[in-house]
Amino acid sequence: MLEPSLLILDEPTEGIQPNIVHEIGDIILKLNEETGLTVLLVEQKLPFARRVASDFRILDKGRCVAGGPIAALTDAIVRTHLSV
């Protein structure tokens, strides 16, 4: 597909060595900043998501239970919705 407007990534860091994970993050940021490509990222590694995301949504059973700018993703929200 030429010139997509959306890239969907489902856990792109799973099983990848740390230095490559950093490169993946750089590429995601570059694609977004330089081309305006929207990236929908599904990710379990919170530090990675915080690094590359501008906004977040947390879903529980298909319903959005939290969301907003990534800076608003507080430890309290993480404990409430993402802790096991």
Sequence and secondary structure as in RCSB ss.txt:
>XXXX:A:sequence
MLEPSLLILDEPTEGIQPNIVHEIGDIILKLNEETGLTVLLVEQKLPFARRVASDFRILDKGRCVAGGPIAALTD
AIVRTHLSV
>XXXX:A:secstr
  S SEEEEE TTTT  HHHHHHHHHHHHHHHHHH  EEEEE S HHHHHHH SEEEEEETTEEEEEEEGGG  H
HHHHHHH  
